[in-house]
Amino acid sequence: MSYKCVVCGKGSSSGNTISHSHKASKRLFRPNLQSLNILLDGKKTREYVCTSCIKSNKVKKAI
């Protein structure tokens, strides 16, 4: 399973980490994903959702 938000599709992006000597090496910027029980197409499923979608009420939590 890929590291992506089910709602908005936000995923990992790559970039550089810069040391004190300004030497660059590759790194990943990963979104803050949380595993939630949500209603997806009327069914209760456990999926990964980013915190910005949770805060903006784009998902319906399943109880």
mmCIF file of the N, C-alpha and C atoms, coordinates in Angstrom:
data_MODEL
# 
_entry.id   MODEL 
# 
loop_
_atom_site.group_PDB 
_atom_site.id 
_atom_site.type_symbol 
_atom_site.label_atom_id 
_atom_site.label_alt_id 
_atom_site.label_comp_id 
_atom_site.label_asym_id 
_atom_site.label_entity_id 
_atom_site.label_seq_id 
_atom_site.pdbx_PDB_ins_code 
_atom_site.Cartn_x 
_atom_site.Cartn_y 
_atom_site.Cartn_z 
_atom_site.occupancy 
_atom_site.B_iso_or_equiv 
_atom_site.pdbx_formal_charge 
_atom_site.auth_seq_id 
_atom_site.auth_comp_id 
_atom_site.auth_asym_id 
_atom_site.auth_atom_id 
_atom_site.pdbx_PDB_model_num 
ATOM 1   N N  . MET A 1 1  ? 0.837   -1.180 0.000  1.00 0.00 ? 1  MET A N  1 
ATOM 2   C CA . MET A 1 1  ? 0.000   0.000  0.000  1.00 0.00 ? 1  MET A CA 1 
ATOM 3   C C  . MET A 1 1  ? 0.885   1.248  0.000  1.00 0.00 ? 1  MET A C  1 
ATOM 4   N N  . SER A 1 2  ? 0.568   2.191  -0.859 1.00 0.00 ? 2  SER A N  1 
ATOM 5   C CA . SER A 1 2  ? 1.376   3.397  -0.943 1.00 0.00 ? 2  SER A CA 1 
ATOM 6   C C  . SER A 1 2  ? 1.060   4.345  0.206  1.00 0.00 ? 2  SER A C  1 
ATOM 7   N N  . TYR A 1 3  ? 1.998   5.206  0.492  1.00 0.00 ? 3  TYR A N  1 
ATOM 8   C CA . TYR A 1 3  ? 1.875   6.157  1.591  1.00 0.00 ? 3  TYR A CA 1 
ATOM 9   C C  . TYR A 1 3  ? 1.163   7.403  1.071  1.00 0.00 ? 3  TYR A C  1 
ATOM 10  N N  . LYS A 1 4  ? -0.171  7.312  0.939  1.00 0.00 ? 4  LYS A N  1 
ATOM 11  C CA . LYS A 1 4  ? -0.969  8.403  0.395  1.00 0.00 ? 4  LYS A CA 1 
ATOM 12  C C  . LYS A 1 4  ? -2.247  8.565  1.176  1.00 0.00 ? 4  LYS A C  1 
ATOM 13  N N  . CYS A 1 5  ? -2.760  9.795  1.183  1.00 0.00 ? 5  CYS A N  1 
ATOM 14  C CA . CYS A 1 5  ? -4.062  10.084 1.779  1.00 0.00 ? 5  CYS A CA 1 
ATOM 15  C C  . CYS A 1 5  ? -5.144  9.593  0.822  1.00 0.00 ? 5  CYS A C  1 
ATOM 16  N N  . VAL A 1 6  ? -6.154  8.920  1.364  1.00 0.00 ? 6  VAL A N  1 
ATOM 17  C CA . VAL A 1 6  ? -7.232  8.377  0.539  1.00 0.00 ? 6  VAL A CA 1 
ATOM 18  C C  . VAL A 1 6  ? -8.114  9.494  -0.003 1.00 0.00 ? 6  VAL A C  1 
ATOM 19  N N  . VAL A 1 7  ? -8.267  10.578 0.748  1.00 0.00 ? 7  VAL A N  1 
ATOM 20  C CA . VAL A 1 7  ? -9.196  11.650 0.383  1.00 0.00 ? 7  VAL A CA 1 
ATOM 21  C C  . VAL A 1 7  ? -8.583  12.595 -0.653 1.00 0.00 ? 7  VAL A C  1 
ATOM 22  N N  . CYS A 1 8  ? -7.434  13.183 -0.335 1.00 0.00 ? 8  CYS A N  1 
ATOM 23  C CA . CYS A 1 8  ? -6.879  14.215 -1.218 1.00 0.00 ? 8  CYS A CA 1 
ATOM 24  C C  . CYS A 1 8  ? -5.735  13.720 -2.089 1.00 0.00 ? 8  CYS A C  1 
ATOM 25  N N  . GLY A 1 9  ? -5.184  12.537 -1.803 1.00 0.00 ? 9  GLY A N  1 
ATOM 26  C CA . GLY A 1 9  ? -4.103  11.995 -2.613 1.00 0.00 ? 9  GLY A CA 1 
ATOM 27  C C  . GLY A 1 9  ? -2.732  12.543 -2.273 1.00 0.00 ? 9  GLY A C  1 
ATOM 28  N N  . LYS A 1 10 ? -2.617  13.243 -1.150 1.00 0.00 ? 10 LYS A N  1 
ATOM 29  C CA . LYS A 1 10 ? -1.326  13.793 -0.750 1.00 0.00 ? 10 LYS A CA 1 
ATOM 30  C C  . LYS A 1 10 ? -0.380  12.652 -0.412 1.00 0.00 ? 10 LYS A C  1 
ATOM 31  N N  . GLY A 1 11 ? 0.831   12.712 -0.963 1.00 0.00 ? 11 GLY A N  1 
ATOM 32  C CA . GLY A 1 11 ? 1.798   11.647 -0.748 1.00 0.00 ? 11 GLY A CA 1 
ATOM 33  C C  . GLY A 1 11 ? 3.181   12.200 -0.466 1.00 0.00 ? 11 GLY A C  1 
ATOM 34  N N  . SER A 1 12 ? 4.162   11.315 -0.480 1.00 0.00 ? 12 SER A N  1 
ATOM 35  C CA . SER A 1 12 ? 5.533   11.704 -0.206 1.00 0.00 ? 12 SER A CA 1 
ATOM 36  C C  . SER A 1 12 ? 6.101   12.513 -1.362 1.00 0.00 ? 12 SER A C  1 
ATOM 37  N N  . SER A 1 13 ? 6.958   13.474 -1.017 1.00 0.00 ? 13 SER A N  1 
ATOM 38  C CA . SER A 1 13 ? 7.689   14.223 -2.034 1.00 0.00 ? 13 SER A CA 1 
ATOM 39  C C  . SER A 1 13 ? 9.161   14.200 -1.647 1.00 0.00 ? 13 SER A C  1 
ATOM 40  N N  . SER A 1 14 ? 10.019  14.268 -2.632 1.00 0.00 ? 14 SER A N  1 
ATOM 41  C CA . SER A 1 14 ? 11.446  14.149 -2.365 1.00 0.00 ? 14 SER A CA 1 
ATOM 42  C C  . SER A 1 14 ? 12.110  15.508 -2.403 1.00 0.00 ? 14 SER A C  1 
ATOM 43  N N  . GLY A 1 15 ? 13.259  15.571 -1.738 1.00 0.00 ? 15 GLY A N  1 
ATOM 44  C CA . GLY A 1 15 ? 14.032  16.798 -1.701 1.00 0.00 ? 15 GLY A CA 1 
ATOM 45  C C  . GLY A 1 15 ? 15.417  16.493 -1.159 1.00 0.00 ? 15 GLY A C  1 
ATOM 46  N N  . ASN A 1 16 ? 16.104  17.504 -0.720 1.00 0.00 ? 16 ASN A N  1 
ATOM 47  C CA . ASN A 1 16 ? 17.452  17.357 -0.200 1.00 0.00 ? 16 ASN A CA 1 
ATOM 48  C C  . ASN A 1 16 ? 17.511  17.750 1.262  1.00 0.00 ? 16 ASN A C  1 
ATOM 49  N N  . THR A 1 17 ? 18.321  17.043 2.024  1.00 0.00 ? 17 THR A N  1 
ATOM 50  C CA . THR A 1 17 ? 18.686  17.498 3.357  1.00 0.00 ? 17 THR A CA 1 
ATOM 51  C C  . THR A 1 17 ? 20.065  18.134 3.228  1.00 0.00 ? 17 THR A C  1 
ATOM 52  N N  . ILE A 1 18 ? 20.236  19.304 3.796  1.00 0.00 ? 18 ILE A N  1 
ATOM 53  C CA . ILE A 1 18 ? 21.460  20.071 3.632  1.00 0.00 ? 18 ILE A CA 1 
ATOM 54  C C  . ILE A 1 18 ? 22.238  20.054 4.945  1.00 0.00 ? 18 ILE A C  1 
ATOM 55  N N  . SER A 1 19 ? 23.474  19.570 4.902  1.00 0.00 ? 19 SER A N  1 
ATOM 56  C CA . SER A 1 19 ? 24.302  19.534 6.099  1.00 0.00 ? 19 SER A CA 1 
ATOM 57  C C  . SER A 1 19 ? 24.951  20.901 6.335  1.00 0.00 ? 19 SER A C  1 
ATOM 58  N N  . HIS A 1 20 ? 25.688  20.996 7.433  1.00 0.00 ? 20 HIS A N  1 
ATOM 59  C CA . HIS A 1 20 ? 26.359  22.255 7.768  1.00 0.00 ? 20 HIS A CA 1 
ATOM 60  C C  . HIS A 1 20 ? 27.389  22.640 6.710  1.00 0.00 ? 20 HIS A C  1 
ATOM 61  N N  . SER A 1 21 ? 28.021  21.639 6.102  1.00 0.00 ? 21 SER A N  1 
ATOM 62  C CA . SER A 1 21 ? 29.002  21.911 5.051  1.00 0.00 ? 21 SER A CA 1 
ATOM 63  C C  . SER A 1 21 ? 28.343  22.127 3.694  1.00 0.00 ? 21 SER A C  1 
ATOM 64  N N  . HIS A 1 22 ? 27.014  22.173 3.680  1.00 0.00 ? 22 HIS A N  1 
ATOM 65  C CA . HIS A 1 22 ? 26.185  22.397 2.496  1.00 0.00 ? 22 HIS A CA 1 
ATOM 66  C C  . HIS A 1 22 ? 26.246  21.234 1.514  1.00 0.00 ? 22 HIS A C  1 
ATOM 67  N N  . LYS A 1 23 ? 26.516  20.033 2.012  1.00 0.00 ? 23 LYS A N  1 
ATOM 68  C CA . LYS A 1 23 ? 26.464  18.825 1.193  1.00 0.00 ? 23 LYS A CA 1 
ATOM 69  C C  . LYS A 1 23 ? 25.025  18.335 1.187  1.00 0.00 ? 23 LYS A C  1 
ATOM 70  N N  . ALA A 1 24 ? 24.498  18.037 0.002  1.00 0.00 ? 24 ALA A N  1 
ATOM 71  C CA . ALA A 1 24 ? 23.099  17.637 -0.133 1.00 0.00 ? 24 ALA A CA 1 
ATOM 72  C C  . ALA A 1 24 ? 22.989  16.125 -0.254 1.00 0.00 ? 24 ALA A C  1 
ATOM 73  N N  . SER A 1 25 ? 22.014  15.558 0.449  1.00 0.00 ? 25 SER A N  1 
ATOM 74  C CA . SER A 1 25 ? 21.684  14.142 0.278  1.00 0.00 ? 25 SER A CA 1 
ATOM 75  C C  . SER A 1 25 ? 20.169  14.024 0.230  1.00 0.00 ? 25 SER A C  1 
ATOM 76  N N  . LYS A 1 26 ? 19.700  12.995 -0.459 1.00 0.00 ? 26 LYS A N  1 
ATOM 77  C CA . LYS A 1 26 ? 18.265  12.845 -0.700 1.00 0.00 ? 26 LYS A CA 1 
ATOM 78  C C  . LYS A 1 26 ? 17.504  12.494 0.574  1.00 0.00 ? 26 LYS A C  1 
ATOM 79  N N  . ARG A 1 27 ? 16.279  12.969 0.664  1.00 0.00 ? 27 ARG A N  1 
ATOM 80  C CA . ARG A 1 27 ? 15.381  12.645 1.764  1.00 0.00 ? 27 ARG A CA 1 
ATOM 81  C C  . ARG A 1 27 ? 13.956  12.691 1.274  1.00 0.00 ? 27 ARG A C  1 
ATOM 82  N N  . LEU A 1 28 ? 13.020  12.221 2.124  1.00 0.00 ? 28 LEU A N  1 
ATOM 83  C CA . LEU A 1 28 ? 11.596  12.247 1.811  1.00 0.00 ? 28 LEU A CA 1 
ATOM 84  C C  . LEU A 1 28 ? 10.866  13.176 2.764  1.00 0.00 ? 28 LEU A C  1 
ATOM 85  N N  . PHE A 1 29 ? 9.978   13.969 2.222  1.00 0.00 ? 29 PHE A N  1 
ATOM 86  C CA . PHE A 1 29 ? 9.048   14.751 3.024  1.00 0.00 ? 29 PHE A CA 1 
ATOM 87  C C  . PHE A 1 29 ? 7.742   13.978 3.025  1.00 0.00 ? 29 PHE A C  1 
ATOM 88  N N  . ARG A 1 30 ? 7.349   13.464 4.201  1.00 0.00 ? 30 ARG A N  1 
ATOM 89  C CA . ARG A 1 30 ? 6.175   12.598 4.283  1.00 0.00 ? 30 ARG A CA 1 
ATOM 90  C C  . ARG A 1 30 ? 5.033   13.342 4.967  1.00 0.00 ? 30 ARG A C  1 
ATOM 91  N N  . PRO A 1 31 ? 3.809   13.173 4.468  1.00 0.00 ? 31 PRO A N  1 
ATOM 92  C CA . PRO A 1 31 ? 2.660   13.840 5.100  1.00 0.00 ? 31 PRO A CA 1 
ATOM 93  C C  . PRO A 1 31 ? 2.302   13.167 6.419  1.00 0.00 ? 31 PRO A C  1 
ATOM 94  N N  . ASN A 1 32 ? 1.608   13.897 7.269  1.00 0.00 ? 32 ASN A N  1 
ATOM 95  C CA . ASN A 1 32 ? 1.181   13.382 8.564  1.00 0.00 ? 32 ASN A CA 1 
ATOM 96  C C  . ASN A 1 32 ? -0.101  12.578 8.358  1.00 0.00 ? 32 ASN A C  1 
ATOM 97  N N  . LEU A 1 33 ? 0.042   11.262 8.184  1.00 0.00 ? 33 LEU A N  1 
ATOM 98  C CA . LEU A 1 33 ? -1.097  10.387 7.940  1.00 0.00 ? 33 LEU A CA 1 
ATOM 99  C C  . LEU A 1 33 ? -1.496  9.673  9.217  1.00 0.00 ? 33 LEU A C  1 
ATOM 100 N N  . GLN A 1 34 ? -2.792  9.555  9.422  1.00 0.00 ? 34 GLN A N  1 
ATOM 101 C CA . GLN A 1 34 ? -3.348  8.843  10.562 1.00 0.00 ? 34 GLN A CA 1 
ATOM 102 C C  . GLN A 1 34 ? -4.261  7.747  10.041 1.00 0.00 ? 34 GLN A C  1 
ATOM 103 N N  . SER A 1 35 ? -4.254  6.609  10.717 1.00 0.00 ? 35 SER A N  1 
ATOM 104 C CA . SER A 1 35 ? -5.113  5.494  10.350 1.00 0.00 ? 35 SER A CA 1 
ATOM 105 C C  . SER A 1 35 ? -6.447  5.667  11.067 1.00 0.00 ? 35 SER A C  1 
ATOM 106 N N  . LEU A 1 36 ? -7.534  5.791  10.292 1.00 0.00 ? 36 LEU A N  1 
ATOM 107 C CA . LEU A 1 36 ? -8.852  6.054  10.859 1.00 0.00 ? 36 LEU A CA 1 
ATOM 108 C C  . LEU A 1 36 ? -9.881  5.087  10.310 1.00 0.00 ? 36 LEU A C  1 
ATOM 109 N N  . ASN A 1 37 ? -10.912 4.835  11.111 1.00 0.00 ? 37 ASN A N  1 
ATOM 110 C CA . ASN A 1 37 ? -12.101 4.156  10.613 1.00 0.00 ? 37 ASN A CA 1 
ATOM 111 C C  . ASN A 1 37 ? -12.995 5.224  9.997  1.00 0.00 ? 37 ASN A C  1 
ATOM 112 N N  . ILE A 1 38 ? -13.184 5.167  8.683  1.00 0.00 ? 38 ILE A N  1 
ATOM 113 C CA . ILE A 1 38 ? -13.980 6.181  7.992  1.00 0.00 ? 38 ILE A CA 1 
ATOM 114 C C  . ILE A 1 38 ? -15.061 5.494  7.172  1.00 0.00 ? 38 ILE A C  1 
ATOM 115 N N  . LEU A 1 39 ? -16.063 6.274  6.807  1.00 0.00 ? 39 LEU A N  1 
ATOM 116 C CA . LEU A 1 39 ? -17.098 5.786  5.902  1.00 0.00 ? 39 LEU A CA 1 
ATOM 117 C C  . LEU A 1 39 ? -16.667 6.137  4.484  1.00 0.00 ? 39 LEU A C  1 
ATOM 118 N N  . LEU A 1 40 ? -16.404 5.114  3.680  1.00 0.00 ? 40 LEU A N  1 
ATOM 119 C CA . LEU A 1 40 ? -15.976 5.297  2.303  1.00 0.00 ? 40 LEU A CA 1 
ATOM 120 C C  . LEU A 1 40 ? -16.937 4.514  1.420  1.00 0.00 ? 40 LEU A C  1 
ATOM 121 N N  . ASP A 1 41 ? -17.715 5.219  0.610  1.00 0.00 ? 41 ASP A N  1 
ATOM 122 C CA . ASP A 1 41 ? -18.758 4.630  -0.242 1.00 0.00 ? 41 ASP A CA 1 
ATOM 123 C C  . ASP A 1 41 ? -19.792 3.865  0.580  1.00 0.00 ? 41 ASP A C  1 
ATOM 124 N N  . GLY A 1 42 ? -20.112 4.391  1.755  1.00 0.00 ? 42 GLY A N  1 
ATOM 125 C CA . GLY A 1 42 ? -21.122 3.788  2.609  1.00 0.00 ? 42 GLY A CA 1 
ATOM 126 C C  . GLY A 1 42 ? -20.652 2.603  3.426  1.00 0.00 ? 42 GLY A C  1 
ATOM 127 N N  . LYS A 1 43 ? -19.360 2.251  3.329  1.00 0.00 ? 43 LYS A N  1 
ATOM 128 C CA . LYS A 1 43 ? -18.817 1.122  4.076  1.00 0.00 ? 43 LYS A CA 1 
ATOM 129 C C  . LYS A 1 43 ? -17.756 1.608  5.059  1.00 0.00 ? 43 LYS A C  1 
ATOM 130 N N  . LYS A 1 44 ? -17.700 0.942  6.199  1.00 0.00 ? 44 LYS A N  1 
ATOM 131 C CA . LYS A 1 44 ? -16.703 1.270  7.208  1.00 0.00 ? 44 LYS A CA 1 
ATOM 132 C C  . LYS A 1 44 ? -15.378 0.614  6.837  1.00 0.00 ? 44 LYS A C  1 
ATOM 133 N N  . THR A 1 45 ? -14.340 1.431  6.608  1.00 0.00 ? 45 THR A N  1 
ATOM 134 C CA . THR A 1 45 ? -13.017 0.911  6.271  1.00 0.00 ? 45 THR A CA 1 
ATOM 135 C C  . THR A 1 45 ? -11.968 1.637  7.092  1.00 0.00 ? 45 THR A C  1 
ATOM 136 N N  . ARG A 1 46 ? -10.853 0.971  7.290  1.00 0.00 ? 46 ARG A N  1 
ATOM 137 C CA . ARG A 1 46 ? -9.716  1.575  7.990  1.00 0.00 ? 46 ARG A CA 1 
ATOM 138 C C  . ARG A 1 46 ? -8.729  2.043  6.937  1.00 0.00 ? 46 ARG A C  1 
ATOM 139 N N  . GLU A 1 47 ? -8.559  3.346  6.827  1.00 0.00 ? 47 GLU A N  1 
ATOM 140 C CA . GLU A 1 47 ? -7.703  3.926  5.785  1.00 0.00 ? 47 GLU A CA 1 
ATOM 141 C C  . GLU A 1 47 ? -6.795  4.990  6.386  1.00 0.00 ? 47 GLU A C  1 
ATOM 142 N N  . TYR A 1 48 ? -5.777  5.366  5.603  1.00 0.00 ? 48 TYR A N  1 
ATOM 143 C CA . TYR A 1 48 ? -4.880  6.446  5.990  1.00 0.00 ? 48 TYR A CA 1 
ATOM 144 C C  . TYR A 1 48 ? -5.411  7.774  5.453  1.00 0.00 ? 48 TYR A C  1 
ATOM 145 N N  . VAL A 1 49 ? -5.529  8.764  6.356  1.00 0.00 ? 49 VAL A N  1 
ATOM 146 C CA . VAL A 1 49 ? -6.038  10.087 6.005  1.00 0.00 ? 49 VAL A CA 1 
ATOM 147 C C  . VAL A 1 49 ? -5.089  11.121 6.592  1.00 0.00 ? 49 VAL A C  1 
ATOM 148 N N  . CYS A 1 50 ? -4.771  12.179 5.832  1.00 0.00 ? 50 CYS A N  1 
ATOM 149 C CA . CYS A 1 50 ? -3.875  13.216 6.340  1.00 0.00 ? 50 CYS A CA 1 
ATOM 150 C C  . CYS A 1 50 ? -4.620  14.107 7.335  1.00 0.00 ? 50 CYS A C  1 
ATOM 151 N N  . THR A 1 51 ? -3.863  14.736 8.213  1.00 0.00 ? 51 THR A N  1 
ATOM 152 C CA . THR A 1 51 ? -4.462  15.525 9.282  1.00 0.00 ? 51 THR A CA 1 
ATOM 153 C C  . THR A 1 51 ? -5.153  16.782 8.759  1.00 0.00 ? 51 THR A C  1 
ATOM 154 N N  . SER A 1 52 ? -4.719  17.298 7.616  1.00 0.00 ? 52 SER A N  1 
ATOM 155 C CA . SER A 1 52 ? -5.398  18.477 7.067  1.00 0.00 ? 52 SER A CA 1 
ATOM 156 C C  . SER A 1 52 ? -6.803  18.125 6.598  1.00 0.00 ? 52 SER A C  1 
ATOM 157 N N  . CYS A 1 53 ? -7.016  16.902 6.103  1.00 0.00 ? 53 CYS A N  1 
ATOM 158 C CA . CYS A 1 53 ? -8.365  16.459 5.718  1.00 0.00 ? 53 CYS A CA 1 
ATOM 159 C C  . CYS A 1 53 ? -9.226  16.201 6.955  1.00 0.00 ? 53 CYS A C  1 
ATOM 160 N N  . ILE A 1 54 ? -8.613  15.715 8.028  1.00 0.00 ? 54 ILE A N  1 
ATOM 161 C CA . ILE A 1 54 ? -9.361  15.481 9.270  1.00 0.00 ? 54 ILE A CA 1 
ATOM 162 C C  . ILE A 1 54 ? -9.814  16.808 9.868  1.00 0.00 ? 54 ILE A C  1 
ATOM 163 N N  . LYS A 1 55 ? -8.912  17.791 9.883  1.00 0.00 ? 55 LYS A N  1 
ATOM 164 C CA . LYS A 1 55 ? -9.235  19.102 10.465 1.00 0.00 ? 55 LYS A CA 1 
ATOM 165 C C  . LYS A 1 55 ? -10.307 19.832 9.672  1.00 0.00 ? 55 LYS A C  1 
ATOM 166 N N  . SER A 1 56 ? -10.315 19.663 8.360  1.00 0.00 ? 56 SER A N  1 
ATOM 167 C CA . SER A 1 56 ? -11.273 20.391 7.514  1.00 0.00 ? 56 SER A CA 1 
ATOM 168 C C  . SER A 1 56 ? -12.561 19.620 7.300  1.00 0.00 ? 56 SER A C  1 
ATOM 169 N N  . ASN A 1 57 ? -12.751 18.515 8.039  1.00 0.00 ? 57 ASN A N  1 
ATOM 170 C CA . ASN A 1 57 ? -13.976 17.689 7.988  1.00 0.00 ? 57 ASN A CA 1 
ATOM 171 C C  . ASN A 1 57 ? -14.285 17.175 6.582  1.00 0.00 ? 57 ASN A C  1 
ATOM 172 N N  . LYS A 1 58 ? -13.270 16.758 5.864  1.00 0.00 ? 58 LYS A N  1 
ATOM 173 C CA . LYS A 1 58 ? -13.472 16.156 4.544  1.00 0.00 ? 58 LYS A CA 1 
ATOM 174 C C  . LYS A 1 58 ? -13.796 14.675 4.650  1.00 0.00 ? 58 LYS A C  1 
ATOM 175 N N  . VAL A 1 59 ? -13.642 14.107 5.852  1.00 0.00 ? 59 VAL A N  1 
ATOM 176 C CA . VAL A 1 59 ? -13.938 12.680 6.062  1.00 0.00 ? 59 VAL A CA 1 
ATOM 177 C C  . VAL A 1 59 ? -15.021 12.536 7.104  1.00 0.00 ? 59 VAL A C  1 
ATOM 178 N N  . LYS A 1 60 ? -15.770 11.470 6.978  1.00 0.00 ? 60 LYS A N  1 
ATOM 179 C CA . LYS A 1 60 ? -16.816 11.133 7.945  1.00 0.00 ? 60 LYS A CA 1 
ATOM 180 C C  . LYS A 1 60 ? -16.295 9.952  8.768  1.00 0.00 ? 60 LYS A C  1 
ATOM 181 N N  . LYS A 1 61 ? -16.060 10.176 10.062 1.00 0.00 ? 61 LYS A N  1 
ATOM 182 C CA . LYS A 1 61 ? -15.560 9.126  10.922 1.00 0.00 ? 61 LYS A CA 1 
ATOM 183 C C  . LYS A 1 61 ? -16.639 8.093  11.183 1.00 0.00 ? 61 LYS A C  1 
ATOM 184 N N  . ALA A 1 62 ? -16.261 6.817  11.128 1.00 0.00 ? 62 ALA A N  1 
ATOM 185 C CA . ALA A 1 62 ? -17.193 5.721  11.423 1.00 0.00 ? 62 ALA A CA 1 
ATOM 186 C C  . ALA A 1 62 ? -17.063 5.362  12.899 1.00 0.00 ? 62 ALA A C  1 
ATOM 187 N N  . ILE A 1 63 ? -18.196 5.187  13.521 1.00 0.00 ? 63 ILE A N  1 
ATOM 188 C CA . ILE A 1 63 ? -18.192 4.873  14.959 1.00 0.00 ? 63 ILE A CA 1 
ATOM 189 C C  . ILE A 1 63 ? -18.559 3.417  15.158 1.00 0.00 ? 63 ILE A C  1 
# 
